Amino acid sequence: MRQTTDVRYLIVPGWQGSSAEHWQSHWQQVLPACARVEQDDWLLPERQAWVAQLQRQIAADRRPVLLIAHSLGCVTVAHWAAQAPAALLDRVCGALLVAPADVERSDCPEPLRNFAPMPNSNLPFASVLIGSSNDHAATAQRALEFAKAWGSEAVIVPNAGHINVQSGHHRWEQGFAWLYQLQEHAKSDCQRSA
């Protein structure tokens, strides 16, 4: 079997998953070699189960992978990276972390509280964090704090809400620019892990 060096994309949805109208679902249809992390329970997320499922998805394919996470998916990626085996960490050449949910905020929904405390370890791969100036799930200040802790490049988009269907982000074509910028930045990592 010929070994491929193609990068694959792995969609990591947040709480309640990503509906068919969500930009993550649109991206999954248009990006080549793209899969999605499917969780057993989207409504009552359990941190260990979500992290374990992400690890299974990364372990299932030897190709280098770019993670595309939203909301609680970002927190799942950070928790996974803090305890993952080096061999699997090496497969990840980058992560696009969109609208991370602050699971330590005072009004955090009860089902998400078991993901606290927020991970604060530097991610061992290239990452870009996209926050918003008016995201109910994390203030711009908190998003910048997460980016600093994780070693991510930070972008705060004005008035983009939670960057989901409710905030009008269906296809979110603008996001591809950051994905491709990240991919270009991570290209050497992707080739090294191939």
Contacts in CASP RR format, 6 or more apart in sequence:
PFRMAT RR
TARGET T0000
AUTHOR 0000-0000-0000
METHOD contacts of the structure
MODEL  1
MRQTTDVRYLIVPGWQGSSAEHWQSHWQQVLPACARVEQDDWLLPERQAW
VAQLQRQIAADRRPVLLIAHSLGCVTVAHWAAQAPAALLDRVCGALLVAP
ADVERSDCPEPLRNFAPMPNSNLPFASVLIGSSNDHAATAQRALEFAKAW
GSEAVIVPNAGHINVQSGHHRWEQGFAWLYQLQEHAKSDCQRSA
3 194 0 8 1.000
4 63 0 8 1.000
5 63 0 8 1.000
5 64 0 8 1.000
5 191 0 8 1.000
5 194 0 8 1.000
6 32 0 8 1.000
6 33 0 8 1.000
6 63 0 8 1.000
7 33 0 8 1.000
7 63 0 8 1.000
7 64 0 8 1.000
7 65 0 8 1.000
7 66 0 8 1.000
7 93 0 8 1.000
7 183 0 8 1.000
7 190 0 8 1.000
8 33 0 8 1.000
8 34 0 8 1.000
8 35 0 8 1.000
8 61 0 8 1.000
8 63 0 8 1.000
8 64 0 8 1.000
8 65 0 8 1.000
8 66 0 8 1.000
9 27 0 8 1.000
9 28 0 8 1.000
9 31 0 8 1.000
9 32 0 8 1.000
9 33 0 8 1.000
9 34 0 8 1.000
9 35 0 8 1.000
9 65 0 8 1.000
9 66 0 8 1.000
9 68 0 8 1.000
10 34 0 8 1.000
10 35 0 8 1.000
10 36 0 8 1.000
10 37 0 8 1.000
10 57 0 8 1.000
10 58 0 8 1.000
10 65 0 8 1.000
10 66 0 8 1.000
10 67 0 8 1.000
10 68 0 8 1.000
11 18 0 8 1.000
11 24 0 8 1.000
11 27 0 8 1.000
11 28 0 8 1.000
11 34 0 8 1.000
11 35 0 8 1.000
11 36 0 8 1.000
11 37 0 8 1.000
11 68 0 8 1.000
12 36 0 8 1.000
12 37 0 8 1.000
12 54 0 8 1.000
12 67 0 8 1.000
12 68 0 8 1.000
12 69 0 8 1.000
12 70 0 8 1.000
12 73 0 8 1.000
12 74 0 8 1.000
12 76 0 8 1.000
12 77 0 8 1.000
13 22 0 8 1.000
13 24 0 8 1.000
13 36 0 8 1.000
13 37 0 8 1.000
13 39 0 8 1.000
13 42 0 8 1.000
13 70 0 8 1.000
13 71 0 8 1.000
13 73 0 8 1.000
14 42 0 8 1.000
14 45 0 8 1.000
14 69 0 8 1.000
14 70 0 8 1.000
14 71 0 8 1.000
14 72 0 8 1.000
14 73 0 8 1.000
14 76 0 8 1.000
14 101 0 8 1.000
15 42 0 8 1.000
15 43 0 8 1.000
15 45 0 8 1.000
15 71 0 8 1.000
15 72 0 8 1.000
15 101 0 8 1.000
15 109 0 8 1.000
15 111 0 8 1.000
15 112 0 8 1.000
16 42 0 8 1.000
16 43 0 8 1.000
17 39 0 8 1.000
17 42 0 8 1.000
18 24 0 8 1.000
18 25 0 8 1.000
18 36 0 8 1.000
18 70 0 8 1.000
19 25 0 8 1.000
19 165 0 8 1.000
21 165 0 8 1.000
21 170 0 8 1.000
22 70 0 8 1.000
22 164 0 8 1.000
22 165 0 8 1.000
22 169 0 8 1.000
22 170 0 8 1.000
23 163 0 8 1.000
23 164 0 8 1.000
23 169 0 8 1.000
23 170 0 8 1.000
23 171 0 8 1.000
23 172 0 8 1.000
23 175 0 8 1.000
24 36 0 8 1.000
24 68 0 8 1.000
24 70 0 8 1.000
26 170 0 8 1.000
26 171 0 8 1.000
26 172 0 8 1.000
27 34 0 8 1.000
27 68 0 8 1.000
27 172 0 8 1.000
27 176 0 8 1.000
28 34 0 8 1.000
28 35 0 8 1.000
28 36 0 8 1.000
33 63 0 8 1.000
35 57 0 8 1.000
35 61 0 8 1.000
37 53 0 8 1.000
37 54 0 8 1.000
37 57 0 8 1.000
38 53 0 8 1.000
39 45 0 8 1.000
39 49 0 8 1.000
39 50 0 8 1.000
39 53 0 8 1.000
40 49 0 8 1.000
40 53 0 8 1.000
41 49 0 8 1.000
43 111 0 8 1.000
44 111 0 8 1.000
45 72 0 8 1.000
45 111 0 8 1.000
45 112 0 8 1.000
45 114 0 8 1.000
45 115 0 8 1.000
46 114 0 8 1.000
47 76 0 8 1.000
47 79 0 8 1.000
47 114 0 8 1.000
47 115 0 8 1.000
50 72 0 8 1.000
50 73 0 8 1.000
50 76 0 8 1.000
51 76 0 8 1.000
51 79 0 8 1.000
51 80 0 8 1.000
51 83 0 8 1.000
54 76 0 8 1.000
54 77 0 8 1.000
54 80 0 8 1.000
55 80 0 8 1.000
55 84 0 8 1.000
55 88 0 8 1.000
58 65 0 8 1.000
58 84 0 8 1.000
58 88 0 8 1.000
58 91 0 8 1.000
58 92 0 8 1.000
59 88 0 8 1.000
62 91 0 8 1.000
63 91 0 8 1.000
63 194 0 8 1.000
64 91 0 8 1.000
64 92 0 8 1.000
64 93 0 8 1.000
64 189 0 8 1.000
64 190 0 8 1.000
64 191 0 8 1.000
64 193 0 8 1.000
64 194 0 8 1.000
65 91 0 8 1.000
65 92 0 8 1.000
65 93 0 8 1.000
65 94 0 8 1.000
66 92 0 8 1.000
66 93 0 8 1.000
66 94 0 8 1.000
66 95 0 8 1.000
66 96 0 8 1.000
66 179 0 8 1.000
66 182 0 8 1.000
66 183 0 8 1.000
66 186 0 8 1.000
66 190 0 8 1.000
67 77 0 8 1.000
67 92 0 8 1.000
67 94 0 8 1.000
67 95 0 8 1.000
67 96 0 8 1.000
68 95 0 8 1.000
68 96 0 8 1.000
68 98 0 8 1.000
68 179 0 8 1.000
69 76 0 8 1.000
69 77 0 8 1.000
69 95 0 8 1.000
69 96 0 8 1.000
69 97 0 8 1.000
69 98 0 8 1.000
69 100 0 8 1.000
70 98 0 8 1.000
70 99 0 8 1.000
70 163 0 8 1.000
70 164 0 8 1.000
71 98 0 8 1.000
71 99 0 8 1.000
71 100 0 8 1.000
71 101 0 8 1.000
71 137 0 8 1.000
71 162 0 8 1.000
71 164 0 8 1.000
72 101 0 8 1.000
72 103 0 8 1.000
72 112 0 8 1.000
72 115 0 8 1.000
73 100 0 8 1.000
73 101 0 8 1.000
74 97 0 8 1.000
74 98 0 8 1.000
74 99 0 8 1.000
74 100 0 8 1.000
74 101 0 8 1.000
74 129 0 8 1.000
74 146 0 8 1.000
75 100 0 8 1.000
75 101 0 8 1.000
75 103 0 8 1.000
75 115 0 8 1.000
75 118 0 8 1.000
75 119 0 8 1.000
76 115 0 8 1.000
77 95 0 8 1.000
77 97 0 8 1.000
77 123 0 8 1.000
78 97 0 8 1.000
78 100 0 8 1.000
78 118 0 8 1.000
78 119 0 8 1.000
78 121 0 8 1.000
78 123 0 8 1.000
78 146 0 8 1.000
78 150 0 8 1.000
79 115 0 8 1.000
79 119 0 8 1.000
81 89 0 8 1.000
81 92 0 8 1.000
81 119 0 8 1.000
81 121 0 8 1.000
81 123 0 8 1.000
81 124 0 8 1.000
81 125 0 8 1.000
82 119 0 8 1.000
82 121 0 8 1.000
89 124 0 8 1.000
89 125 0 8 1.000
90 193 0 8 1.000
91 193 0 8 1.000
92 125 0 8 1.000
92 193 0 8 1.000
93 125 0 8 1.000
93 126 0 8 1.000
93 186 0 8 1.000
93 187 0 8 1.000
93 189 0 8 1.000
93 190 0 8 1.000
93 193 0 8 1.000
94 125 0 8 1.000
94 126 0 8 1.000
94 127 0 8 1.000
94 182 0 8 1.000
94 183 0 8 1.000
94 186 0 8 1.000
94 189 0 8 1.000
94 190 0 8 1.000
95 123 0 8 1.000
95 125 0 8 1.000
95 126 0 8 1.000
95 127 0 8 1.000
95 128 0 8 1.000
95 152 0 8 1.000
95 182 0 8 1.000
96 127 0 8 1.000
96 128 0 8 1.000
96 130 0 8 1.000
96 178 0 8 1.000
96 179 0 8 1.000
96 182 0 8 1.000
97 127 0 8 1.000
97 128 0 8 1.000
97 129 0 8 1.000
97 130 0 8 1.000
97 146 0 8 1.000
97 150 0 8 1.000
97 152 0 8 1.000
98 129 0 8 1.000
98 130 0 8 1.000
98 131 0 8 1.000
98 163 0 8 1.000
99 130 0 8 1.000
99 131 0 8 1.000
99 132 0 8 1.000
99 135 0 8 1.000
99 137 0 8 1.000
99 138 0 8 1.000
99 143 0 8 1.000
99 160 0 8 1.000
99 161 0 8 1.000
99 162 0 8 1.000
99 163 0 8 1.000
99 164 0 8 1.000
100 129 0 8 1.000
100 131 0 8 1.000
100 137 0 8 1.000
100 138 0 8 1.000
100 143 0 8 1.000
100 146 0 8 1.000
101 108 0 8 1.000
101 112 0 8 1.000
101 115 0 8 1.000
101 137 0 8 1.000
101 138 0 8 1.000
102 108 0 8 1.000
102 118 0 8 1.000
102 137 0 8 1.000
102 138 0 8 1.000
102 139 0 8 1.000
102 142 0 8 1.000
102 146 0 8 1.000
103 112 0 8 1.000
103 113 0 8 1.000
103 115 0 8 1.000
103 116 0 8 1.000
103 117 0 8 1.000
103 118 0 8 1.000
104 116 0 8 1.000
104 117 0 8 1.000
104 118 0 8 1.000
105 137 0 8 1.000
105 138 0 8 1.000
105 142 0 8 1.000
108 116 0 8 1.000
118 146 0 8 1.000
118 149 0 8 1.000
119 149 0 8 1.000
119 150 0 8 1.000
120 149 0 8 1.000
120 150 0 8 1.000
121 149 0 8 1.000
121 150 0 8 1.000
122 149 0 8 1.000
122 150 0 8 1.000
122 151 0 8 1.000
123 150 0 8 1.000
123 151 0 8 1.000
123 152 0 8 1.000
125 186 0 8 1.000
125 189 0 8 1.000
126 182 0 8 1.000
126 185 0 8 1.000
126 186 0 8 1.000
126 189 0 8 1.000
127 150 0 8 1.000
127 151 0 8 1.000
127 152 0 8 1.000
127 153 0 8 1.000
127 182 0 8 1.000
128 152 0 8 1.000
128 153 0 8 1.000
128 154 0 8 1.000
128 155 0 8 1.000
128 178 0 8 1.000
128 181 0 8 1.000
128 182 0 8 1.000
129 143 0 8 1.000
129 146 0 8 1.000
129 147 0 8 1.000
129 150 0 8 1.000
129 152 0 8 1.000
129 153 0 8 1.000
129 154 0 8 1.000
129 155 0 8 1.000
130 155 0 8 1.000
130 157 0 8 1.000
130 163 0 8 1.000
130 175 0 8 1.000
130 178 0 8 1.000
131 138 0 8 1.000
131 140 0 8 1.000
131 143 0 8 1.000
131 154 0 8 1.000
131 155 0 8 1.000
131 156 0 8 1.000
131 157 0 8 1.000
131 160 0 8 1.000
131 163 0 8 1.000
132 140 0 8 1.000
132 143 0 8 1.000
132 156 0 8 1.000
132 157 0 8 1.000
132 158 0 8 1.000
132 159 0 8 1.000
132 160 0 8 1.000
132 161 0 8 1.000
132 162 0 8 1.000
132 163 0 8 1.000
132 167 0 8 1.000
133 140 0 8 1.000
133 156 0 8 1.000
133 157 0 8 1.000
133 158 0 8 1.000
133 159 0 8 1.000
133 160 0 8 1.000
134 159 0 8 1.000
134 160 0 8 1.000
134 161 0 8 1.000
135 143 0 8 1.000
135 160 0 8 1.000
135 161 0 8 1.000
135 162 0 8 1.000
135 163 0 8 1.000
136 161 0 8 1.000
136 162 0 8 1.000
137 162 0 8 1.000
138 146 0 8 1.000
140 156 0 8 1.000
143 154 0 8 1.000
143 156 0 8 1.000
144 154 0 8 1.000
144 156 0 8 1.000
146 152 0 8 1.000
147 153 0 8 1.000
147 154 0 8 1.000
148 154 0 8 1.000
155 178 0 8 1.000
157 163 0 8 1.000
160 167 0 8 1.000
160 169 0 8 1.000
161 167 0 8 1.000
163 169 0 8 1.000
163 172 0 8 1.000
183 190 0 8 1.000
END
